[in-house]
């Protein structure tokens, strides 16, 4: 993998984080408006989804030459990487966030939507909505399990083929290099395909969630999820910096 590939992948992520900040600002502003216009809220939520769709499309393209970086990205902290499932968050985590928002006062509804006061009502899900969320969670977990099993199979294959071949024929690596390179390239291609499937599951789960929630609930959910992602990233960077400072004193 060339360093230029990794640089492009890092830039893709940093641009995505900046875009999330802008989207979050728009979503929070929309939640403070009175009265709230369902058509405008739906349009805003769709805009955020389109941004995510564009981001995963870029990831898909970049991962064809840089898949390893996405599974252990240098632009995220080790703590963030330890939480990842196939180079990102579990789609079912989106659904757990709904349950958390429904049953808890998340930072006093983001400090009353950063003191603009008017807030959505995701904490008031109907019985129909709860049933739909529960069914979505079941289907999403099944898909997660399928992709987890596929990833495990790829890891076993690479251990059984090129890694074991290297171990057995360490004294003739030169003769084997072409064959090993071919197998590793095929493995990387398969990993990129799994990443693409995982990203599509994340995207489709978000779309289904917005289909279940009312427009104001959907905007509140997106605002909370983006705020959570941005805060975790910043908090973990500060935590790493604090550890570094302590170790160097």
C-alpha positions in Angstrom: 0.0 0.0 0.0 1.5 3.4 -1.0 1.6 6.2 1.6 -0.5 8.3 -0.8 -3.4 5.8 -0.5 -3.3 6.1 3.3 -3.2 9.9 3.0 -6.3 9.9 0.8 -8.1 7.6 3.2 -7.2 9.9 6.2 -8.3 13.0 4.3 -11.6 11.2 3.4 -12.2 10.6 7.2 -11.2 14.2 8.2 -13.5 15.7 5.6 -16.3 13.4 6.9 -15.8 14.6 10.5 -16.0 18.3 9.4 -19.1 17.6 7.4 -20.7 15.9 10.5 -20.0 19.0 12.5 -21.8 21.1 9.9 -24.7 18.7 9.7 -25.0 18.6 13.5 -25.2 22.4 13.6 -28.0 22.4 11.1 -29.9 19.6 12.8 -29.7 21.3 16.2 -30.8 24.6 14.7 -33.8 22.9 13.1 -34.8 21.4 16.5 -35.0 24.9 18.1 -37.5 26.2 15.5 -41.2 26.8 16.4 -43.3 25.6 14.7 -41.4 22.7 13.2 -42.1 21.9 9.6 -42.2 18.2 8.9 -41.2 18.6 5.2 -38.2 20.7 6.1 -37.1 18.3 8.8 -37.4 15.3 6.4 -35.4 17.2 3.8 -32.7 17.9 6.4 -32.5 14.3 7.6 -32.3 13.1 4.0 -29.4 15.6 3.4 -27.5 14.0 6.3 -28.2 10.5 4.9 -26.9 11.5 1.5 -23.7 12.8 3.0 -23.2 9.5 4.7 -24.0 7.7 1.5 -21.3 9.8 -0.3 -18.8 9.0 2.4 -19.2 5.3 2.3 -19.0 5.4 -1.5 -15.6 7.1 -1.2 -14.6 4.5 1.4 -15.5 1.8 -0.9 -13.4 3.2 -3.7 -10.4 3.9 -1.5 -10.6 0.5 0.3 -9.8 -1.3 -3.0 -6.2 -0.1 -2.6 -6.1 0.6 1.2 -8.4 -1.8 3.0 -6.0 -2.5 5.9 -6.0 1.1 6.9 -9.8 1.1 7.3 -9.7 -1.8 9.7 -7.1 -0.2 11.9 -7.1 3.5 11.0 -4.2 5.6 12.2 -6.5 8.6 12.1 -8.5 7.2 15.0 -7.2 6.5 18.5 -6.4 2.9 19.7 -9.4 3.1 22.0 -11.7 4.0 19.1 -10.3 1.2 17.0 -11.0 -1.3 19.9 -14.7 -0.4 19.6 -14.9 -0.9 15.8 -16.9 -3.7 14.1 -15.7 -4.1 10.5 -14.1 -0.7 10.3 -17.0 1.2 12.0 -19.7 1.1 14.6 -22.2 -1.8 14.7 -25.4 -0.9 13.0 -27.3 -2.3 16.0 -25.7 0.5 18.1 -27.9 3.0 16.2 -30.9 1.0 17.5 -29.5 0.9 21.1 -29.2 4.7 20.9 -32.9 4.9 20.2 -33.7 2.8 23.3 -31.3 5.0 25.4 -33.0 8.1 24.1 -36.4 6.6 24.8 -35.6 5.7 28.3 -33.2 8.2 29.6 -32.7 12.0 29.8 -29.6 12.2 27.6 -27.7 15.1 29.0 -31.0 16.8 29.5 -31.8 16.4 25.8 -28.4 17.8 24.8 -28.8 20.6 27.4 -32.2 21.5 25.9 -30.7 21.5 22.4 -27.9 23.7 23.5 -30.3 26.1 25.3 -32.5 26.7 22.2 -35.2 25.0 24.4 -37.5 23.4 21.8 -36.7 19.7 21.6 -38.0 16.7 19.7 -39.9 13.8 21.3 -38.0 10.6 20.5 -38.7 9.7 24.1 -42.3 9.3 23.2 -42.3 6.4 20.8 -45.6 4.7 20.1 -46.2 1.0 20.5 -46.2 0.6 16.8 -42.8 2.3 16.5 -41.4 0.2 19.3 -42.5 -3.0 17.6 -40.9 -1.8 14.3 -37.6 -0.9 16.1 -37.6 -4.3 17.8 -38.0 -6.1 14.5 -35.3 -3.9 12.9 -32.9 -4.8 15.7 -33.5 -8.5 15.2 -32.9 -8.3 11.5 -29.8 -6.1 11.9 -28.2 -8.4 14.5 -28.7 -11.4 12.2 -26.9 -9.5 9.4 -24.2 -8.5 11.8 -23.7 -12.1 12.7 -23.6 -13.2 9.1 -20.9 -10.6 8.2 -18.9 -11.4 11.4 -18.9 -15.1 10.4 -17.8 -14.2 6.9 -14.9 -12.0 8.3 -13.9 -14.8 10.6 -13.8 -17.2 7.6 -11.5 -14.8 5.7 -9.2 -14.6 8.7 -9.0 -18.4 8.9 -8.3 -18.7 5.2 -5.4 -16.2 5.3 -3.9 -18.2 8.2 -4.4 -21.5 6.5 -2.9 -20.4 3.1 -0.3 -17.7 2.8 0.7 -17.4 6.5 1.2 -21.1 7.0 3.0 -21.3 3.6 5.4 -18.6 4.7 6.0 -20.5 8.0 6.6 -23.8 6.3 8.7 -22.4 3.4 10.6 -19.6 5.1 13.9 -20.6 3.5 12.4 -20.2 0.0 10.3 -17.1 0.3 11.7 -15.7 -3.0 10.2 -18.6 -4.9 6.9 -18.3 -3.2 6.5 -14.5 -3.3 4.4 -14.4 -6.5 1.9 -17.0 -5.3 1.7 -15.5 -1.8 1.1 -12.0 -3.2 -1.7 -13.3 -5.4 -3.5 -14.9 -2.4 -3.0 -11.8 -0.2 -4.4 -9.6 -3.0 -7.5 -11.8 -3.2 -7.8 -11.7 0.6 -7.7 -7.8 0.5 -10.3 -7.8 -2.2 -12.6 -10.0 -0.1 -12.0 -7.8 3.0 -12.9 -4.7 0.9 -16.2 -6.4 -0.1 -17.0 -7.2 3.5 -16.3 -3.6 4.5 -18.6 -2.5 1.7 -21.4 -4.8 2.9 -21.0 -3.6 6.5 -21.2 0.1 5.4 -24.3 -0.7 3.4 -25.8 -2.3 6.4 -25.0 0.8 8.5 -26.6 3.0 5.8 -29.7 0.8 5.4 -30.2 0.6 9.1 -30.1 4.4 9.4 -32.6 4.7 6.5 -35.0 2.2 8.2 -34.7 4.0 11.5 -35.7 7.3 9.8 -38.6 5.5 8.2 -39.9 4.4 11.6 -39.4 7.7 13.4 -41.5 10.9 12.9 -39.5 13.7 11.2 -38.7 15.6 14.4 -37.7 12.3 16.1 -35.5 11.4 13.2 -33.7 14.8 13.3 -33.2 14.5 17.0 -31.9 10.9 16.6 -29.4 12.1 13.9 -28.3 15.0 16.0 -27.7 12.8 19.0 -25.8 10.1 17.0 -23.5 12.7 15.4 -22.9 14.5 18.7 -22.0 11.1 20.2 -19.6 10.2 17.4 -17.8 13.6 17.5 -17.6 13.6 21.3 -16.2 10.1 21.5 -13.5 11.0 18.9 -12.5 14.2 20.6 -12.6 12.6 24.1 -10.4 9.7 23.1 -7.9 12.0 21.5 -7.6 14.1 24.7 -7.3 10.9 26.7 -4.4 9.7 24.6 -2.8 13.1 24.8 -3.1 13.1 28.6 -1.5 9.7 28.8 1.3 10.8 26.5 1.9 13.9 28.7 2.0 11.8 31.9 4.5 9.3 30.4 6.8 12.1 29.3 6.9 13.8 32.7 
